[in-house]
Amino acid sequence: MNTLLQIRVKPGARVSRLFQTEDGQWQAQLKSPPVDGKANEELIALVARQMGCRRANVSIKSGTTSRMKLVQIVSAD
């Protein structure tokens, strides 16, 4: 089963966290700067930890250079 999440990313935050806003949108605050893919790697790790899956099961499908990212989670069922 595949799950797609549209996540708005804010790099350079004090703490890293992934949360859902009151209107149902996902937001991620990341400590890492948006340089050399560091923020994308941190996002993948954060989503995997929050959703209880392996990092290998999480990938960014679109928006690697944008603040709006489409993240795919593949479950190993």
C-alpha positions in Angstrom: 0.0 0.0 0.0 1.3 3.5 -0.9 0.6 6.6 1.0 1.2 10.1 -0.5 1.6 13.1 1.8 1.9 16.7 0.6 4.2 18.4 3.1 5.2 22.1 3.4 8.8 22.3 4.5 10.4 25.1 6.5 14.2 24.6 6.8 16.4 26.3 9.3 14.1 25.9 12.3 15.2 25.6 15.9 13.7 22.1 16.3 12.7 19.4 13.8 9.1 18.3 13.9 6.4 17.0 11.6 2.8 18.0 12.4 -0.6 18.3 10.9 -2.3 21.7 11.0 -5.9 22.3 12.0 -7.0 22.3 8.3 -5.3 18.9 7.7 -2.2 20.0 5.9 1.2 18.5 6.8 4.1 20.8 7.8 7.7 19.9 8.6 10.1 22.2 10.4 13.7 21.1 9.8 16.9 22.1 11.5 19.0 21.4 8.4 19.6 24.1 5.8 18.3 23.6 2.2 21.9 22.9 1.0 23.2 19.7 -0.7 20.0 17.8 0.0 20.5 17.9 3.8 16.9 19.1 4.4 15.5 16.4 2.1 17.4 13.7 4.0 16.2 15.1 7.3 12.7 15.1 6.0 12.8 11.5 5.0 14.2 10.5 8.4 11.6 12.6 10.2 8.7 11.1 8.2 10.0 7.5 8.7 10.3 8.1 12.4 6.8 9.7 12.7 5.1 7.0 10.6 6.9 4.1 12.2 8.6 2.7 9.0 12.1 2.4 7.6 13.8 5.3 5.8 14.1 3.1 2.7 10.2 3.1 2.5 10.0 6.9 2.3 10.9 8.9 -0.8 10.3 12.3 -2.2 8.3 12.0 -5.4 8.3 15.6 -6.4 9.4 19.0 -5.1 13.0 18.2 -4.2 14.0 21.8 -4.7 10.7 23.3 -3.6 9.1 23.9 -0.2 6.0 21.9 -1.1 7.0 18.2 -1.4 5.1 15.1 -2.3 6.4 12.3 -0.1 5.6 8.6 -0.8 5.5 6.0 2.0 5.5 2.4 0.8 4.4 -0.2 3.3 6.0 -3.6 3.1 2.7 -5.6 3.3 
